[in-house]
Amino acid sequence: MTTRPGSSRLPLALWWIACMAVAGAIVAGLITTGGPQAERMRRMDSERTFDLEQLQAAIASHYLTHRQLPNSLASVTVAEDSRRDPATQQPYGYRKLNASGFQLCATFELDSQHLDRQRYPQSYRAYEAPSMQFSSHPKGRHCFRLEKTANAGPTDAAIEFAIR
């Protein structure tokens, strides 16, 4: 029987079988997880969701202080990196709709309906935010319409805005 040079114990055929099994396992792992690019996309969407939660909270705080919605995101107090998309560095979209409603917009790389939360639990830290309002989104540009909840008045200690 032929053996690998320098090894008198392992037949060459077994060595090749072992190499093919390892290569197969690597390929199967990449197919199952989508590889590093897919994980990066999941991570970026998670950061976008977290940023939108931060912006929503900052807008609610602005509303409590000024008794009105801001005209732009430049008027709210929030970390600078929460104002911009983590991948493109483009600002998130904001539009005041009326006295009690606004839109927040972001461009997502993946459709949240097709994500496997059991397989990628690390990627969902932002999706586990208490309100989870921004966790459901399509791929591409999406705007969330938020309205002040009926039980929240301008003098309340906390203001809630819910997706409608």
Beta strands, then each sheet from edge to edge (+ up, - down):
strand 1: 93-98
strand 2: 101-108
strand 3: 140-148
strand 4: 161-163
sheet 1: 1+ 2- 3+ 4-
end
